[in-house]
Amino acid sequence: MNISRRTTAKQTTIKLTGDLTIYQAAEAKASLLVPDTGLDRKVVLNLEQVEELDTAGVQLLMMLQRLVGQHGGELHTSGLSESAEQVLSALHCLERFNVKE
C-alpha cells in the first residue's frame, strides 16, 4: 500500500495505490490517519489504483471520513477501481463516501 498526499489551499488529495486489506490495515492506518495534514478542507480520496479492498480497508476509510469531519473538512471519493467499486457497492457505501466519477 502506497499513500500519497497533496495539499493545496482548496483541497487535499489522498491517493491510495495497491491493496487495502486486513494485511495492510495497521500500516495504512499509521500513514492515513494523520491529523493536522490538510483535513480541514475538502479531501478527495482517489482509489483508482486500489487493487484489492476488504472490510478492514473500508473500516479504515470510515475512520478517515470521521477524522476529516472532526477537523471541519468533507471527504469525497473519486476514481474508483473496479475492485473498490464492487466492495463499496456490495456494502452499500457508495453514497456514504460521496463517490464522484
N, C-alpha and C positions, 0 to 999 in steps of 0.2 A: 504494500500500500504506500503510495506516494501522495503527499498532501502539499499542494502549493497554494499560497495566499497572496493576493494582490489587493492593496487598499488604495483608493483614490479619495478625493474629497466627497464624492457622492455615494460610493459603494465599496464593499469588499467582495471580491470574488474568490471563492474557495473551489479548487479543482481537485477531485479525487481520481487517482489512477490505480488500477489493479483490483484486488479483491478486498471486500469489506465484509468479512465473516467473523465468526467467533474466534478464529485463529489469529486475526489481526486486530481485534477489538481493543485490547488493552493498550497496544502500541498506538493505534489510531486515536484513542481517547486522549492520551497524553499530548498528542500533537494538535488535535482538532479542537478540544475544549479549552482553549487558552483565553481567559478573559482579557479585556483591555487591548484587543488586537483588531479594532475596526468593527466590533459587533454592535456599535451604537447607531448604525445606519442601515441602509438596505444591504442585505447579504445575499449574494447569488451563489448557489451551490451547483456546481457543474458536475454531473455524473455521467458524462459521455464516455469516459474511459473506464468505468467500473465494470470489471469482467464478471464478478460474482458478488451477490449481495444476499445475506440471510437475515433472520430476525434479530440477531445480535447487532448487525450493521444498521438495521432500521432503528433499533433502540438507541443506538449512538446518534443517529441523525435526529431523533426526537429530543435527545438531550441537548444537542446543538441548537435546535429550534427553541427550546426553553431558555437556554443561556442567552441567545440573541434577544429574545423577548425581554428578559430581565435587564438587559443593557439598553433597551429602548429601540432596538432595531427590528427589522422584519425579514424573515427568511423566505427566499424564492428559490425554486429549483428549475434549472434549465438543462437542456442537452442530456436527456436520459439515454443510457444504453438500453438495449433490448432486455437484458437481464434485470437491470434495475427497474425498468418499467413493469415487467412481469411480476416481480416481487411486490412492488408498491401497489400495483393494481389488485393483486390477489389479497393483500392485507387491507384493501380499501383506504389507502393512504395518499393517493394522488392529490386529492383536494387539500388534505392536511398540509402538504408541502408546497402548496401554491405552484404547481408544475406549470411552467411556461414553455411552449415548444419553440 
